[in-house]
Amino acid sequence: MDIKRLKRRKNELGYTNEDVARLSGVPLGTVQKVMGETTKSPRRDTVLALARVLDPELAYDMELAKGYGESAGHIREEVLDYYAGDGSEKKVFKEKEQGQYTLEDYYLIPEERRVELIDGVIYDMTAPSGPHQVIAGEVYRQLSNCAIEHDMKCFPMISPVDVQLDRDNKTMIQPDVIIVCDEDLVTRRVIFGAPEFTLEVISPSSRGKDQVLKLAKYHKAGVKEYWIVDLEKKRVITYCFEKESWPEIYSFDDKIPVGVSDGLCEIDFKMVSKRLEQFKRIMRPGEKLI
């Protein structure tokens, strides 16, 4: 059933087997066998890789079915010994089963402990690395300069910023960079709803969450455009959900158009690469960017 669903989605997108192989990293021969159903029982990892490209919601369901959270950074029970309050009334963070946490629990966790709440599950977020910050910062700088130059209504923002994506009490995320165009979403404390644009710089610990969980969440919530920046592979995967075909893949040598800017803005990733090289020169000798 999953293969038929993927084949249907492939046809809807107008992808060839070569396109799917290039986007997913699955060898072309394997893609041909799976899509031709000559392989009756393809490996689960293969189907998951194809689903990440063709059907993010299916990929999300597959990850959940295997206990996705433990490999994706669920916060561990032993670190939940927190309290919040002004000293007169302490509120103790209560341990719950993952999936049962709410915004009330989220706000009890100390600010220095970075977490995200997604569908009632709390995920650890380690502090971003230097290269991670360089990438997000340079993308934000270019977006902000473009917005100022063209007096755009849309407003770029950089993490940490709380986004109450589903407008409920079960999800609060912190994308690396966002663009908000709807002023009704902007409150002093949070962005209340789906921004037009989100960007995540993936790390080894967040790769699965950003490529599967957040991709599906952003799509369902109505985000118009989602970028995944992969430093390890030096590529940027863009999902413009309002287009008939997505994703598109760019290199760190490209200028990438920002769809929600109506052609006004693009991000020059050669400048991102330049900033990374500048950062590398000040790093301790022998250390690597990744």
C-alpha positions in Angstrom: 0.0 0.0 0.0 2.8 2.4 0.9 4.5 1.8 -2.5 1.3 2.5 -4.4 0.9 5.7 -2.5 4.4 6.7 -3.3 4.0 5.9 -7.0 0.8 8.0 -7.0 2.6 10.9 -5.4 5.5 10.5 -7.8 3.1 10.8 -10.8 1.4 13.8 -9.2 4.7 15.6 -8.9 5.8 14.7 -12.4 9.1 13.2 -11.2 11.1 10.6 -13.1 12.9 7.8 -11.4 16.1 9.8 -12.0 14.6 12.7 -10.1 13.6 10.6 -7.2 17.1 8.9 -7.0 18.8 12.3 -7.1 16.6 13.8 -4.4 16.5 10.8 -2.1 20.0 9.4 -2.4 18.6 6.0 -3.2 20.4 4.3 -6.1 18.5 4.6 -9.4 18.4 0.8 -9.9 16.7 0.5 -6.5 14.2 3.2 -7.3 13.4 1.5 -10.6 12.8 -1.8 -8.8 10.7 -0.3 -6.0 8.6 1.9 -8.3 8.2 -1.0 -10.8 7.2 -3.3 -7.9 9.7 -5.9 -9.0 11.0 -5.7 -5.4 8.1 -7.1 -3.4 9.5 -6.3 0.0 11.8 -3.3 -0.2 13.8 -2.4 2.9 12.1 -0.1 5.3 15.0 2.4 5.2 14.6 2.6 1.4 10.9 3.3 1.6 11.5 5.9 4.3 14.1 7.7 2.1 11.6 7.7 -0.8 8.8 9.0 1.4 10.9 11.9 2.7 11.0 13.2 -0.8 7.6 12.2 -2.1 5.3 12.1 0.9 6.5 13.7 4.1 3.3 12.7 6.0 3.9 9.1 5.2 7.5 9.4 6.4 6.3 11.0 9.6 3.9 8.1 10.2 6.6 5.6 9.5 8.9 7.3 12.0 6.3 7.3 14.7 5.6 3.6 14.1 9.1 2.7 15.0 9.3 4.9 18.2 10.8 7.8 16.4 11.3 10.0 19.4 14.0 8.1 21.1 16.3 8.6 18.1 15.2 12.1 17.5 16.1 13.8 20.7 13.2 13.2 23.2 14.1 14.8 26.5 15.0 12.1 29.0 13.1 11.6 32.2 16.1 12.0 34.4 16.5 15.7 33.4 13.0 16.7 34.2 13.7 17.9 37.8 12.7 21.5 37.2 10.5 24.0 39.0 9.4 27.5 38.1 8.0 30.4 40.1 8.9 33.6 41.9 9.8 31.8 45.2 6.4 32.3 46.7 4.6 29.6 44.7 6.8 27.0 43.1 5.4 25.0 40.3 7.0 21.6 39.9 7.5 20.1 36.4 5.6 16.8 36.4 6.8 13.8 34.5 4.4 12.6 32.0 4.3 10.2 29.1 5.7 11.7 25.9 2.8 13.0 23.9 1.0 14.3 27.0 3.0 17.5 27.6 1.5 20.9 27.0 2.5 24.6 26.9 2.1 24.8 30.7 4.9 22.2 31.0 7.0 23.9 28.3 7.0 27.2 30.2 8.2 25.5 33.4 11.4 24.4 31.8 14.2 26.9 32.5 15.1 29.2 29.6 18.7 28.0 29.6 17.5 24.5 28.7 16.4 24.7 25.0 13.6 22.4 24.0 10.8 22.2 21.5 7.3 20.9 22.1 5.8 19.0 19.1 2.5 17.2 19.4 2.9 16.9 23.1 6.5 15.5 22.9 9.4 17.5 24.4 12.6 17.4 22.3 16.0 18.4 23.6 17.8 21.1 21.6 21.5 21.4 22.1 23.0 24.9 21.8 23.7 25.5 18.1 27.3 25.1 16.9 29.4 28.0 15.6 28.9 27.0 12.0 25.2 26.6 12.6 25.0 30.1 13.9 27.1 31.5 11.0 24.7 30.0 8.4 21.5 31.1 10.1 23.0 34.5 10.8 24.1 35.1 7.3 20.8 34.0 5.8 19.0 36.3 8.2 21.3 39.2 7.4 20.6 38.9 3.7 16.9 38.5 4.2 16.8 41.5 6.6 18.7 43.7 4.2 16.4 42.7 1.3 13.3 43.5 3.4 14.7 46.9 4.4 15.8 47.7 0.8 12.4 47.0 -0.6 10.4 48.2 2.4 8.7 44.8 2.5 5.8 44.1 4.8 7.2 40.7 5.5 9.5 40.6 8.5 12.5 38.1 8.9 13.3 36.8 12.4 16.1 34.6 13.8 16.0 32.0 16.6 15.3 31.9 19.4 11.7 32.8 18.7 8.7 30.8 19.8 6.3 29.7 17.1 3.0 28.3 18.3 2.6 26.6 14.9 -0.8 24.8 15.3 -2.3 27.5 17.6 -2.9 24.8 20.2 -1.3 23.9 23.5 0.7 20.9 22.3 3.3 22.4 19.9 5.8 25.2 20.3 8.8 25.2 18.0 11.9 27.4 17.4 12.9 27.5 13.7 16.4 28.9 12.9 15.0 31.6 10.6 11.4 32.6 9.8 9.6 35.2 7.7 6.3 36.5 8.9 4.1 38.5 6.6 0.7 38.3 8.4 0.7 40.9 11.2 -2.1 39.1 13.0 0.4 36.3 13.8 2.8 38.5 15.7 2.5 38.9 19.4 5.0 40.1 21.9 5.7 36.6 23.2 5.2 34.2 20.3 4.4 33.9 16.6 0.8 32.6 16.8 0.4 30.4 13.7 2.4 29.3 10.7 5.0 31.8 9.3 5.2 32.1 5.5 8.8 30.9 5.5 10.9 28.7 7.8 14.5 27.5 7.6 16.3 24.9 9.6 20.1 24.2 9.6 20.3 20.5 10.3 22.8 18.9 12.6 23.5 15.2 13.2 21.2 15.2 16.1 18.3 17.0 14.4 18.6 15.5 10.9 15.6 13.2 11.3 13.4 15.7 13.1 14.0 18.4 10.5 13.7 16.2 7.5 10.7 14.3 8.6 8.8 15.6 11.6 9.1 19.3 10.9 8.7 18.9 7.2 5.3 17.2 7.8 4.3 19.7 10.5 5.2 22.7 8.4 3.3 21.3 5.4 0.2 20.6 7.4 0.3 23.9 9.2 0.3 26.0 6.0 3.9 27.2 5.9 4.4 28.3 2.2 8.1 27.7 2.0 10.6 25.5 4.0 14.4 25.4 3.5 16.7 22.7 5.0 20.4 23.7 5.0 22.7 20.7 5.1 26.3 21.8 5.9 27.6 18.2 5.8 26.4 17.7 2.2 26.8 21.4 1.3 23.3 21.6 -0.1 20.0 23.4 0.5 16.7 21.6 -0.1 13.8 24.0 -0.7 10.1 23.1 -0.4 7.8 25.7 -2.0 4.6 23.9 -1.1 2.4 26.1 -3.4 4.3 24.9 -6.5 3.3 21.8 -8.3 6.8 20.2 -7.9 9.0 20.1 -4.8 11.6 19.8 -3.4 14.4 21.6 -5.3 18.1 21.1 -4.4 20.7 23.8 -4.6 24.4 23.9 -3.8 26.4 26.3 -1.7 27.5 27.9 -4.9 24.0 29.0 -5.9 21.8 32.1 -5.5 18.5 30.8 -4.2 15.3 32.7 -4.8 13.0 33.3 -1.8 9.6 32.4 -3.1 7.5 34.3 -0.6 9.4 37.5 -1.5 7.7 37.7 -4.9 11.0 37.7 -6.7 12.6 40.5 -4.6 15.0 38.5 -2.5 17.5 35.7 -3.1 20.1 34.2 -0.8 23.7 34.1 -2.1 25.1 30.9 -0.6 28.6 31.8 -1.9 28.5 34.5 0.8 27.4 31.9 3.3 30.4 29.8 2.3 32.7 32.8 2.6 31.5 33.5 6.1 32.0 29.8 7.0 35.6 30.0 5.8 36.2 33.2 7.8 34.8 31.4 10.9 37.0 28.4 10.2 40.1 30.6 10.3 39.4 31.7 13.8 38.6 28.2 15.0 41.1 26.2 17.1 43.7 24.6 14.8 42.7 21.1 13.8 39.0 21.5 14.4 36.5 21.0 11.6 33.3 22.8 10.7 31.3 19.6 11.0 
